[in-house]
Amino acid sequence: MKTSVLNWLDITARQYPEKIIFTDSEQSISFAEFNNITKAIGSYLAAFLASNSPVIVMSGRHIYTPACFLGIVRAGCFYAPMDASMPQARLNQILDVIKADCMIVDKEHLEIAKELDFSGKIIVMEDIINTPCNEELLCKATAALNELSPLYVIFTSGSTGVPKGVITSHHSLMCYIDAVCSVLKVTESDVFGSQSPLDYIAAVRDIYLPIKTGATTVIIPKNEFSMPVKLFETLNKNRVTALCWSVAGIELPAKLGAFDVIKPEYLKKVCFSGSVMPCKYLKVWQQNLPDVMYVNQYGPTEATASCTYYVVDKEVSDDTVLPIGVPYDNYTVTLLNEDGTTVKNGEIGEICVSGPILALGYYGNPEKTAETFIQNPLNKNYRELIYKTGDLGSYNKDGLLEFHGRKDRQIKHMGHRIELDEIEETAKQVEGVFDCCALYNKEKEHLYLFYTGSASSKEIVLHFREVLPGFMSPRKLVQLEQLPTLPNGKKDMQALKAYFK
């Protein structure tokens, strides 16, 4: 039985020693080389770190960052990645939560690390990747690992303003990767094009699918995602067959007409997640790449990335509502009312997830863990935790799950309950609206719509008058060159709220 992700790596390194596991814009690394570096890093760390210690990693988009992650695991520890581009105050908040004694950084980010409120040991990655391997020390360190040992901590935003560290076990991650491999039929011949920041939850697919299967991941430079033609050239150069990208990453090439210049020649699978996919952009992909398998995925960090999926089985139209589908293997999804009972067919309820894929909780925050990881109210016989996502869903006539936005995206305005997501979907129906975000200013009781594209505010107002009641029409329309986003690609609501003043 596989007790940790290291079992996967040891097997693939033996099977495909000379095959490339990761490549970036400057260099590549084989499975054997990658495995040796993880052992070098693990040997160095195991000499002074206790088992199950957290290790901060602040490194760039290159082949040595995943090697550092797995090296930490070889030391019997777990990693907590940080994005150096985040504000210093945010990085210090993460450090305060994790309270690690050790931080590994690449040379590029060493000076940033020195400016942080960190009193522990700072190690330069490049200085330890060739450490002589002490097999006896490594065996002792990894012997302490079991399926429920923590693998990583991924930080997400917290409602209190303090980031939450979601801690996930080896078992949960392995269950998830097994499920994704089954649906996508991943093999050693696949080449993944990595978009996600390596400190973000979606990156686990790009890292661990190759470790599990012998596939390859191309770590694409961040700047290429704003240059879709260059991006497609990179996909073709590296013969990329599979993408697991955010919706924003899929949208942009369709918005900017990249398909009129060049098409990805080797793609077979395109997965997207993170937000609702506007089908007018998915349609562009389908029309240009009709033989590709398109998969809509849904899921929170607390459930190890994606917990449901829907294989798009027909060409969509602009107004198609994509289901989020059915649960992956190892997941159970239940829709609950506020009183903990299941909803009736067709009714909307909170999406709750259970199964072996649940995270261990929030690092150093037992109160928040107990609040959202609760005993299943439908099970009175034994302990069974479920995670309350805060998302709303319902089942359609085909038994597929549909997403209805966040519970906290529902507002009360002029005596009416309004879904802000519905306002956004209505705005996207207007020709010339590329992207948008609806927000509510409680103090002024004004609905705001922020949007990008060539459409005029008059056109949007007229469309709202035609399809929605007056109380749902935005009071303020703000046209922007682009909507501010967070490092994970989602819209930065706090930045948009600055326009309330």
N, C-alpha and C positions, 0 to 999 in steps of 0.2 A: 504494500500500500504506500502511496506517495504521501509523505508527511510534510513536505515543504516544496516550494518552487525550485529549490536547489536540486531535487531529484530530477525534475524536468531538464534543467540545464545540463546536468551531468550526462543524461541520456543523449540529448541532441548534440552535445559537444563530441561525444564518441561516434555518433552516427554521421555527422556532417562536419568534421574538423576543419576542412578547408573552405567550406561554404561561408559566404558573408552573412553575418547576422545583423549588423548595423552599418549604415553608411551615412555620411553627412556631406556637406558641400566641398570638403577638403580631403577626407580620408575614409577608409573602410576598415572593418575589423572582422576577422573570421570567428567562428564559434570557438575554436580552440584558443585563439588569442584572447578573446573575450573572457572565456572561462579562467584562463591563467591570471588575467588581471584581477578578476573577482577574488581569486585565491590570494593574490599579493596584498590587496587591500584588506581582505579578511584577516590575514596573518598579522598585519601591522596593528589593526584595531583590537584583535582578540588578546593581544599582549597586555592591554591595560583597561579594557572595558568589561564591565560585568554583563552577564547575559540579560537580554531584554532591555538593554539601554537604548534610549532614543538618540539618533545622530542626525543633526541638521545637515542638509546638502543644499548648497547654493552654487549652481553651475549652469553653463549655457547649453545651447541646442547642439550637442556634439556626441560622438560615439562613447565618450568616457563617462558621461552622466549616468546612463543605465548601468554601466559596469560598476560605478560607485555604489549605486543602489544595491546591487546584488552582492558586492563586496561587504557591505554593512551586514547584510543578511548572513553571509558566511561567518561573520564574527559572532553570530547568535543574537544579533541586535535588530533594530528596525529603523527605517529611515523616515525623515520628515523633510520633504523638499520645500524650498522657498524660492520665489521669483525675485531676483535682485532688482528688477525694474519697478517693484512696488515702492510706495513711499517709505521712508525710513521709519516713521512712526508705526506703520502697519507691520513692518518686519520685526520691530521691537515688541509689538503685541504678541506676535507668534512666538518669539523667543520666551516671553514671559509665561505663556501657556505651557510650552513644551519643557522648559527648564532642563535643557540638555547640557551635558558636560563637554560635548565635542561637536565641532562644526567642520565639515569638509567643503572647501571652496576650490574652484579652479583659479588660475593665476589672474584671469581677466577680472574676477570679482573680489580679489583679496582686499583691495583698498576699501571697497564698500563694507566688507565684513568687519574691518578694523574700526569703522565708525559706529558700529552698532553697540547696543548695551548688552554685551556678551562677555562674560568673565571666564568662560571655559576655554578649552584648547582649540585653536584654529589650525587646521591641517590643510596644506596645499595639495590638491589632488595629484598634480603632476609629479610631486615628490615621493609618492608612495605606490604608484602603479607598477613599479618594478621591484617592490620589496621581495626578498627571498621567501619562498613559501615554506611555512612550518606545518607540515601535514598533521603532526601529532597535536599541535595547538588547534588547528582547524577542526579536526575530528572531535576534540573535546568541546569546542564551542558549538558546533552544529548538533552535537548529541543532545544538547539542551532544548533544541527546537522540537515542537510538536505541531499538530494541525491547527491548534488554537493559539499558537504563538502569534504576536502581532507582527505584521509584515511592513506596514507603512502607516503614516498619519498624513492625511490630506486636509488642508485647511479650507474651510468655506466661510462665507460671511455669516455673522451672527446678528440676531435681532437687537442685541444690546450694544452693538458696536464693537464687541470683542470677537475675533475670529474663533470659530469652532474647529477643533481638530478631530476629524473622523478617523478612528483607528480600526483597521481592518486586518483580519487574520489570514494566514496562508490558506486555510480551508475555504474561506469565503471566496477569495480571489480565484482559487483553483476551480471551484464549482462554477464560477462565472465564465472563466475562460473555456472550460470544457463545453459549456452550453453554447457559447458563441461559435466555437469551432464546429459544433454539430450543425448549427443553422447555416453558417456561411460555407461549410465544407472546406475549411482552410487546410492547405497542404504545404509541403516544403517548397513547392514551386511558386507560391504566392509572394508578391512583393507589395508591402504596405507603404503608402505615402503618409508620413506623420505630420499632422497639422497642430495637434494639441500642445500647449505648453507642458513641459515635462513635470511640472509641479501640480498639474490638474488631473482630475480623476480619469478623464477620457484617455490619457496617455497610457493607462495600464493595458489597453488593447494593443497599442503599438509596441509595447515592451514585452508583454508576456505571451502574445500569440506566437511570435518567432521562437521564444524560449520553449514553448510547449510543442511546436510543430516542425521547427527547422526552417520556417519562412524567413524572409528578410524585411527589415524596415529601413526606409529612406527617411532620414530626419531632414525635412525641407526647411530652408532658411525662412524666418518669419517674414521678411520683407517681400518675398515672392507672392504672398497671399494677397497683396495689394496690386500685383501685376499679373493678372490671370494668364496672359499669353506666355510670359516667362514661366509661370507655374506649370502650364500644360507642357511646355518644352521639357521641363525637368521631369515630369511624369513619364514622358516618352523616352527621354534619355536613359532613365533608370528602369524602363519596362514595368512600370507600376501596374499591378493588377487589382488592387483593392484600396479603398479609401474608407476610413471611419472618421468623418469630419463633423464639425459643428454645422448647424443649419446655415450660419453666416458664411462659412467657408464654401458651401455649395452654392449659395445665392450669388455671390459676387461675380464669378465668371459668366453666369447667365445674364446678370444685370448689365455687364460691361461689354457684352458681345464677343467674348473670347472664342466662342464656337465658330464665328464667322471667319476667324483667322487660322485656327488650328484645333484639332480634336485629339483627345487622349486615345492612343491607338491600342493600348493593351488592357484597358480596364474591363473587369468582369463583375466587380462587386462594389457598390457604393452605399455606405451606411451613413445616416445622419441622425443627430440628436441634439439636445440642449435647449431647443425651443420649437415652436410650431413652424413647420415648413410651408411657406407660401407656394401653392401648387403651380402658380404661373411660372415660377423659376424651375421647379422640378420638371415641368412639361418641356422646357427647353432642353434639359439633359436627356429626357426620354426620346425626344424627337431626333436628337443628334447621336445618341448612343442607345438605340432601341434594344440591343441584346444584353445590356447590363442588368444585373440583379440589383434592385433598389430596395433598401430596408430602412424603415422608420423605426427608431429606437427611443425608448423612454425609460428614465430611471434616475434616482438620486444617488449621491455619493454614499449615503448611508446604506444603500442596497448594492454596493459594489458596482457602480456604473449603471448599466441598463438592466431593467428587470422585465421589460416586455418588448416585443418586436412585431412588426407587420411587414411582410414581403409584399411590395406593391405589385399587384397582379394585372394591372391594366393601365393604359395611358390616362393620365389625369387631365382634368380641365381646370380652368382658373378657380372655380368655386368648389372643387372637390374637397371634402373633409377627410383627411387621412386618419384612419384609426391608429392607435398605438398598439393594437393587436392583442396578442396572447402572451402569457408569461413564458420566459425561458425555462428550460428544465432547471430544477432546484429552487424555483420560486413559486410562491402562492400569492395571488393578489385578491384582495377582498375589498368590496365597497361598503363602507359603514356609514350609518347615520350618526348624528350627534350623540344619541343614546346608546351607541355601541351595537345596534342591531343592523342586519344586512338590509340594503335597499331593495325595493321591488324592481322587477324588470323594467328597464327604460328610465328609471329614476337616477338622479345624480347623487353620488356619495363621495366621501373622502377615500382616496386610494390608500390602502394599507397593505404592506408587504411583509411576508414572513418566509421562513425557510433558512437553510444553512448559509445563505449568502449575506445575511445581515451583518453589518459592522458590529464590532465589540462595544461601540458607544462613542462618547465624546471624551477625548483625552483630558483628564484632570477636571472633569465636570460631571460628577455623578448626578447632580440635580437635574441638569438638562437631559442627561441620558434617561433617567427615570420618567421624565415628562413625555418623551417621544417614543422610547422603546418600552412598550407597555404589555402587560399580560393580555393575550387575545381574549376579548370579552365573550367570544363565542365558545371558548374552551374552559369549562369549569373543573376539569378533571386532572390536569397536570400543567406544569409550567411551559408556556409557549409564547415567546415574545413576538410581537408585530411592531412594525415601524409605521407611525402615522406621518405620511408624506406632506400633508397640508395641501395636496393637489386634489382636484375634483375630477371625477370621471363617471361614465355610464357605459352600459353595454348596448350596442346597436342591434338591429334585427338579426344580424348574422352572428351574434355572440362575440363580437370583437369590441375591445375596450376603446372608448373615445375619451380624449382629454378635454376638460372644460375649464382649464386655468387654475389659478391659485385661490385658496380660500381667502387669502388676504388681498386678492385682486378684485374682490367683490366689495362694492361701496354702496352706501345709501345716500341718494341725492334727490332732493325735492320730494322726499317720501317714497322714492322708488329704489329698489335694489338693482344695481347695474353691474354687469361684468365688463371691466375695462378691456379684457381681451376681445369682447364682441365689438367694441368701438374700433379697435385696431384692425380687426378683420374686415370691417365695413370700409375703413379708409383705404385698405389695400386693394379694394375692388376698383378704385378710381385709377384710370389710365394716367400714368406718370408719377404715381406714388411708389417709390422704391421700398422704403422702410418707414416704420412709424412706431410710436410709443405713446400710449394714453396714460395720464396721471391725474390724480385728483388733489386739489388744494383744499384741505378741510377748512382752513381759516377763512378763505375767501369764498368757499363753496363754488369753485370754478373747476370745470373739466378742461384739461389741457390736452392738445394733440401735437406732438412733435413729429415732424416728418421730413424725409429727404426725397428728392426727385424734382421733376419739372412741372408737376401739377400746381395750379394756382389755388390759393385758399378759397376762392370763389367756387371753383369746380368741386372742391371737397364739401363745402357747405351745401351746395345744391344737391349733391349725391346723398348726404345725410338726410336732407329734407324729404327725399324721395323714399328712403328705405327704413328710417328709424324715427321713433317718436321724438318730439322736440326736447324732452328732458335728457335725452342721450346725446344730443349734439354738443360737441366741445364749444366752450365759451371762448377759449383762446387757441389759436393755431399758430405754431412756431415752425417756420421752415429753416432747416439747417443743412449745411453741406454734408455732414455725416453725424450719425448719432454716437455719442460717447459710449465706449464699451469697457468692460472689465477685462482683465487678462484672459479669462476663460471664454471671451467672445460674447458674453451676455450683456445686455444693455445696462449702463451705469445710471440707475435711477436717481442716486443722490446728486450726480452731476447735472442731470436734467432739472432737478428741483431748484437749482440755483436760479432758474428762469422765473420762479414764482415771485421773486422779490420785485 
